[in-house]
Structure formats: C-alpha cells, structure tokens
Amino acid sequence: MNRVVATLVLGGLLAACSGSSGSSSSSTGSTGSSGSTAGTTTGTSGTTGSTGSSTLNGSQAFTVTSSVASAGLSQCGTCGLLTDGGFDSMGVILADQNVTSLVCTPQDAGPSGLINVVNIQFASANYVSCANGNLTSNLPALLAPGSSFAILNENVTDEDICGNIPTAHTEPLAILTYAACPSGSSSCNTVYWAESGSVTLDALSASSVSGHFDVFLGDGNVDAGELTGTFAAPVCH
C-alpha cells in the first residue's frame, strides 16, 4: 500500500500547529463503503479529569480508550482563545491509550507502545479569517453548538488549521488526521487524513466538548474508506 507519511510531535500539544501557508487543493473524496470494525469506551477518572467517551466506526477504526480536548491543539499565533473566555477553535484527540498526560498539565512521558490517534480540529469563520492574516474580521467568532464544519482537504501531510487555508476561505472548517505513534517515539506518523466529510459540534462548555463526524479518509492516492464516530471529551487549558 502506498502511503504518504508525515511526522507530528506527540509530546506537549500532541500535534504541531505550524503548517505551511501554501495553497490548498480540495477533493470530493470517494464514497467507499464503511468497514465493520467499531470501537467504544467510557473513560475513567484521573488526576486531570475524565478521559471522556468516544466511538469510532469504519475499516480504520480502533477501540478508543482516551478522549481529551484543548483549544491549544488548534491555536496559532494570535488566533485562539477569545478575550471573553470563549472558544473560536478546538482540537480533540481520540486514542487507544490514555494520552491525557501528553495534552494536559501536568505532562509526562505518557504511555508506552504503539498509540493510534485521531486528531480532530475545527474552527469558526472568524478564526479562519484570522489564520489568513485578517485580524479585524467581524465574522462569527464563537464556536456554536449545532454547527457543522465541512472538512477542508489541505492535501498535505502536515494538515492543521494554522496554514494551507485558501485566502478566500471564510467559512467554518474542520480537519481530521489519522496517525500511528511508534513505541518509544515522541512523534506520530500521519497515515491518512480526511479528504471530505464534516464534523458537527453538539455541545461545548469551558470544561467539556462533544460532537460527531462522518469523513472519508485517504492520503491523496489511497482511498482508506469512511470513518464515522462520536466524541465526548474534557477540555484542558
């Protein structure tokens, strides 16, 4: 199988928010059928709070044992947490090991062994404008529960919502990447990213976020099928 692989830093924020500013290409993705594998979990309490509960369904699904969110996963430069304490972007991590300690303070070395990770980031229209250098935008800023965020296929291996956004883009957007983090390594290899689909925000507060998604994965060459799921995660700051 021909896969495009990128490296992301696993420690700290678990993902680098320093994507290049090159132009993006869009893709409608394929409509391949979803696999039968499903994962589900109910998190347990820890020193940094509940690990949340999430589900994955599709041929690339794994059993989720940890769900955690942070606006820091999606912030870049002056774009991020609003002065009123609200959020204009959010990042959510779903993993098959407990990675809360890699995202939230206090941070430590985290779990050992191969870690499978789904990284979801979504942002309001104002954030998108800000990421494109328009710091005086009056577009809607707050993330609003009930909103749906169309997948932006940046068609690059270092997808994030800090770069690769077309300058004319003024709509709320989301990205989703699927990565594997080798044992004993502090970096993750991006195997696939969402080429089409959407992420929907169901609820958001200062302490938790929940939603669902339906995307089609690929790497620009390989169709990796449909991945659907739900997320419910604590928000750390």
N, C-alpha and C positions, 0 to 999 in steps of 0.2 A: 504494500500500500504506500503510495506516495504522499507523505505528509509534510507540511510546512511547519517548522518548529521554531518557536521564539522563547526567549528566556525572560522570566519575570522574577523579581526579588520576592522571596517568601517572607522574610523577616519584616518586622515593623508593620507596614500597611498591607503586606501580602501582595501588593501589585504596584508597579511603578506608574505614577501619573505624569509621565513626561514624554508622551507620544510626540512624534514629529508633526510639523504643521503642513505636511504635504497634502495634496488634494485627495479626496476620497472618491472611490467608484462605487456605484450602487449595484445591487444584484437582487433579483426577484427570488433567488433560491429555488430549490427543487421542491417537489411535492411528494417526496418519497414517503413510504408508509412508516409508521412508528413501530418500534420493536415492543416486545412483551415484558422486558425487564422493568421492575419498579422498585423504588427504594422509599422507605418512610422511617421516621423516627420521632420520638418525643424526647426532648432534651432533659438533662438533669442539672440541678443547681450546682454552682461552683462559686469560687471567690469573686469572679467577675460577673456573676448573674447566670440566668438560664442560658443554655446553648440553643434554645429555640426548637422549632419543629418544622420540618420541610419534607417535600416529596419530589421524586423525580420519576419520570416515565419515558421510556424510549430505549432504543437499542444501545445507547451510550450511557444509560442510567446506572447509578451506583447507589448503595444504601447510604443515605445521609445521616451522619451522627452528630453533626455540628452545624449550626447556623448562627452567624453573627453579622452585624451591620455597623457601618461607620461612615459618616459624611467625609471623613478624612480619606477614605478609599477613592473618592471621586473628585476631591478638591484639587485645584491647581492655581497657583498664583493668587490673585485677588478674588478669584471665583470660588465660592464655597458657602460656609455658614453665614447666614444673614445676620445683620446687627440686632434684629429683634429676637434672635434665638431660633428662628425658623430654619427650614432646610430648602435649598434650591437644587440639591443633588444628593444622591445617596448611593452607597455601594453595599452590596450584600454578598457574603461568602457562604457557599454551601460546600461541605467537605465530608469525607468519610472517616475523618479523625477529628478530635476536638482541637480546633485551631484558634479558639478564643484568645489564648495567651499570646498568639502571634499578631493579633489585631488590636487587642485592648490592653490598657495599662493595668497592672504591671505586665511587662512582656518577658518571656523566657524563651528557651531553646525550642519549645514546642514538642510535638510527638515525633516518634521515630518511624521509619518505614515509609513506603510509598504512600503519598497522600493524593487523592483525586479531588479536584477543586472546580466548582462552577463559580465564576465571578460575574455578578450582575451589577451594572451601573446604569442609573437613569437620571435625567436632568430636566429641569424646567426650561421654557423658552428663553427666559432671561439669562440663565446660566449659559445656554448655548451661545447667545449673543455675546456674553462676557468672554467666553472662551475664544471667541473670534476677535477680541480686542475692543468691542463696543461696551465701554464701562458705564455709559449713560443710558442704556436701554430702559424703556418703560414697559417692556413685555412682561407678562405674568411671571412672577418670581417664585412664589411658594409652590412646593410640590403639593398637589391637591389629590386627596383620596378619591378614587373613582376614575382617575385619569389613566389613559392608555398611552404608552410610549413606544412608537414604532422603532424597530431595530434599524440602526444605521450600520450598514456594512462598509466599514472602512477599507476592507480588503487588504489589510496589512496584518502582520503577525503581532505587532505591539499595540493592539487596539486598546484605547481608553478614551474617555470623554474630555481629555485636555487638548487633543490635537486631531488632525486629519478630518476635521469637520468642514464641509464646504462653506465658504464665507457667506453665501447667500442663504444658508440654512437658518431658519428662525423658529422651527417647530421643536417641541419637546422630543427627546430622543432617548434611546437606550442601546447598550451594547451587552453582549454576553460572551464570555470565553470559557472554554473547557480545557483544563490543564492537568498535567500529572507532575508531581513533585517527587523526584527520586529520593530514596533513603539516604540520609546523611548529608543532603544537599540543602543549601539555603535559597535555591532558585527553582522555578517551575517551568516546565516546557509546555507552551501553548500548543495543543494538538488540533483543536478546532475552534471556530468562532461562529456566532450566529450570523447567517447570511440574509435572513429575512425573519419576519415574525413580529411579536410585540411582547412587552412587559406591562402588566396592569398593577397599579398601586391600590390596594384595598383599604389599608389603614396606616396611619403614621402618627406617632407621638414623640415626645422627647426621649422616651425610653424603649420604644419598640416600633417595628415596621412589619407589614405583611402584604402579600400580593400573590400574583400568579403569572405564568408566562407560557407561551407557545412559540417555539422557534424552530428553524431548520438549520442544522449545523453543516459546516463544510470547511475547507481550507483553501478555497479558490480553485481547486482541482478535483477534490474528492467530495462526493455527497455523503454525509455522515448521518442523514436521516433526521427525523423530527424528535425534539426533546421538549416535553411539557413538564410542568411542575408547579408547586406552591412553595412559598417561603414565609416563615414567621420567625423573626429574629430580634434579639435585644439590640439596642443601639448603644455603642460605647463612644465616648468623646475623647 
